Amino acid sequence: MKRPSRTHNGGPPLDDDHRPPWGKGDAHRFLHWQRAYRVAWKPPSHDVALMRLERAERLGLTYREYTLEILERGIHLQAEDAERVAAIKANRRKKRAPSQPP
């Protein structure tokens, strides 16, 4: 990468290689989704985080998987939800499979 000159104003490059973070789409929509993501994944209180972590570990899930289930479906998984927990774990294996060597 070429070093900017002394009189450079620090703005974005004007060549074709520069792309904004939202790509070719609508910046307004990107910013709304970005804010919604931040609000949804805002750290909960310490006690709530510990409770979720304990429940997730009891079910064999990660904290993120357990919290995602709450955010997506509004369900606090329990031991009786063994079928849904198994589906989450199976999906986890599918995502990891391509990265493993054959």
Summary of the structure (lengths in Angstrom):
residues: 102
radius of gyration: 21.1
end to end distance: 36.8
largest distance: 65.9
contacts: 173
relative contact order: 0.06
helix: 59%
strand: 0%
